[in-house]
Amino acid sequence: MTSSDSSRTSDNAIPEKYHRTPVSFVRRSTKLSPNRQKLWDESLGQWIVDVPRHHTSMSVDPNFVISPSALFGRDAELVIDIGIGHGESTIAGAKAHPERDFLAVEVYTPGLGKLLAAMVDEGLDNIRGIEANAPEVIDAIEGQAQEVWVFFPDPWQKARYHKRRLIQTGFVTKLATVLRPGGTLRLATDWSNYAEQMRAVMDEHPKFTNLYPHRLRGPDSPLTRAKREGTDNNQPVQEAEALDTIGGWAPRFTTRPVTSFERKATEAGRYIFDLCYQRVADH
């Protein structure tokens, strides 16, 4: 897919340190339709960042630097959308805020291909896509972002795979380095146990503060309801055990569209959890 494909190596050739670092994604099909492949090839280096790789197909050369002003040809507030799926949130944000620039990070090639097609249809030039591992992308970005979005990351439901979840202290620390003081981190998930972990990680991090402390705590909390009803394929628990005494759930982010993925989650009986944190100033 990129000019650096020829340098890709098999997992057997990857240095041991990469095997010791769990990744938060599983590579799926990279196949594009002929029309979208043509669009991809034409967009590489313009709307799709041509990433120099390191040891894997989704890695980023540690010497690579992404300059947002050079990438977009202007100085504007930057929004980083991580794990875009089919790009609905990126497109909606870019349409609502033409004064902002949007960097869409995704490892699923057809998702970026669909984003590209939508950009052409909508005539949008304030989006750039990058096909790479999100933590390495964050390391490569020069400058400060106004917002970072992480909507519906892979929940890695089985307990033994929780270490693969993206929202962990180490990754959040990386996000703190790329967000400007006062910047916003928006999170969303449809799995209550991941929502609870996200909140715990974020509430404990010294670089972030919850913009909606205690909101929807108690019986009105979606976490209380999810635990009480057992909507994560678990057995429901007693009311006293289910009660969420912390809260902190944000209102739905207004520019995030209801995707088919989210609609299916709702139809399956799962609740949607939004969290919103502000990057605090350095002292």
N, C-alpha and C positions, 0 to 999 in steps of 0.2 A: 503493500500500500504506500510506502514512502520510499524516498530515495535511499534510505538506510536499510531497507529490507534485507539486502544481501549480507549485512553484517549480523543478522539475527542468529542466535545459537540455540541449540537444544538445551533442555533442562539439565541433561547430563554434563553439559559443559559449563554450567553456571557455578561460579565460586561458592564455597560452602556458606559464606555469610549471607547470601541471598536465600538459601534454604532455611536459615535460622530466623528470618524475618517473615512472619505470615503476611500474605497479601489479602486484601479485603474483597477480591473479585475472582471469578472464574471466567476464563476466556471462552466466549461463545463464537458462533459463526462470524467470519469476517467477510463473507461473500456479499457483494453488491450486485444489483441488477446492472445490465450493460449501460443504461442511461445514467444511473447514479455513479457507476464506476468512471464514466467519462467526465461527469461533473466533478468527482473527487480529484481525478488527475489534473483537471484544469484549475482546481481551487488550491492544490497543494502549494504552499508557500505564499498564498494570498489569504484565503479564508480558513484554510486548514494549516496549522503550524507544522512545518517540516522539522520534526524532532530528531536530533542526533541521538542514537541509542547508546546504551552502555553494555549490558550483558544479556538483556532479555528484550522481547519485542515491545513491551510496554514500559521499559525503563527510559530514563533520561540521562544523557551524559552529564556528569557532575559539573563540567565546565560550561554547560549551556546556560545562558542567561536570557530570560524573557523580559524585554523592556516594553511595557504597555504602550508608552507614547510612540515607540517605533512601530509596534505591531499594528496600531490603529491609525497612526499618522496624526494624532492630536493628543492633547492633554485633557482628560476627562475622568470623572469618577469611574472606578472599575468595580464591576460585580463579577465574582467567580462562582459559577454554577457547577457543582461537583456531582457527577453521576446523573447525567441529564436524561437518561432513558431515551425517549424519542424527541426530546428537545422542546416540549410544550412550555415548560416554565421559562426557558431561555427566550423563546420567541415572544411570549406574552410580556416578559419584562422589557425586552428590547423595543417592542412596539409602544409600550406605555412610557418608556423613558429614553427617547432618542438622544438625549443629552448625555447618557451614560454609555460606557462600553462594557461588553459582556464576554467573558472567557468561559467557554463551555468545555468541561473536562469529562471525558468518557473513554472507556476501554472497549465498548461495543461498537464496532465499525458501522453496522447498519443504522444504529441510533444517530451517529454523526452524519451519516448519509441522508437520513430523513431530515435532520436539522438543516443541512445544506439546501435540500430541495425547498424547504419552507422559507429559508432566507431569500432564495431567488423569487419564489412566488410572492413574498411580501415586500420585496425590494429593500431588504435590510442590509446595512453595511456596518452596523455597530456590534457585530458578533464575530468572534473567531473561535474555531474549534481546535481542540488538541486531544489526540489519542494517546493517552499515557497514564501511568500510575499516579493518582492524585498527590500523595505525599511528595513524590519527586518533582511534580509540577510546581507545588508550593515552594519547594526549595529553590527552584529556578527563577521565580518571579522577583523582579527588581521593582521596588516601589511599594506603595501601600494601597490596599483595596478598601473600598468603602463598605462593601458587603460580601459575605460568603454564604452561599446556599448549599445545604446538603439535604435534599428531599428524598425520602424513602430509600436510604442505602440498604444493601443486602442485610437482612436481619440475622443471618447465620443462626438459625433457631436452636440447633442442638448445642447443649452446654459445652461440649468438647470443642466446638468451633467458635465460641464467643470471642476467643483471642483474635479472630479474623475480622471482627467488627471494626468499622472505620473509626467510629467515635470512641477513641481511647485517649488517655492523657497525653501521650506522645504526639499524636496527630493534632490534638487541640492546641498544644504548645506551638506547633508549626503554624497553625492558623493565626495564633496571636502575633507571630512575627510578620505576617503578610497583611493583617488588618491594621489600619490606622487607629490610633486612640479615638474612641467615640464611634468606631465602626461597628457593624452589626453582623452577628452570626445567626442565621435562621436554620432550624432543623425541623424535620417532620418524619414521622414513621407511623405505620399502622399496626405495629406490634407492641403491646403494652410492656413486655419485659425489656425490650430494647429502649422504649421511651423512658422507663425508670432508670436504666443504666445511663442513658444520655444525660438525664437530669442530674444524676449523682456525679458523673464526671465533670459536668459543667459547673455545678454548684461548688465543687471543691477546688476548681481551678482559680488561682489568684489573679489571672488576667481578664476574667470575665465576671459580669454581674447580670443576674436575671432581670429583664426589663418588666416582668410581670410577676413579681414575688407573691406567693400565696394565692394567686388567682386560681379559682375552681378547686380549692382544697375541700376535703370533707366529702359528703355524699354526692355533691355535684361534680366531683372530679371524674373525668373519663377513665382514670386509672382505677378508681374505686369501682366503677361500673364494670370495667373489663375483668377485674379480679373476681367480682361477685358473680359475673355471668360465665366466667371461664372462656372468654372469646378467643384466647390464643391456643385453642385446642387443649386446654388444661381443665382439670376439675375445678368448678367454682369453689370459693372459700367462704367461710362465714363472714358476716358483715363486719364484725369487729376486726378481723384479720385483713379484710379488703380495704378498710378505711384509709384513704390517702390524706394524711394530716399536713402534707407539705404544699401541694399544689404547685403553682408556678407555670401553668400551661398558658401559652400565648393564644390570642385570637388567630383565626385562620389568616394567613398572609394573603392580602387581597388580590395580588396579581398572579398568585399561583392557580392555574386552571385545574379543574377537576378532570383528571386524565382517566382513560379507560382502566388503567391499573388501579387507581384509587377507587373508582366506582365499583370494581369487582371486590375490593377489600371491604368496602362498606356493605355491599350486598351479602358478603360472607359473615357479616355481623361484627367486624372489627371496628374499633374506634380509631379516629385520626388524631394524633397527638402533635401539636405544634409547640416549639420552644423558641425563644428569642433572647439572645444575650448580647450585651454591649461590651466591646473591648475597652477596658479601663485604661486610664492614662498611666504612663510609667512615672515612677517617683525617683 
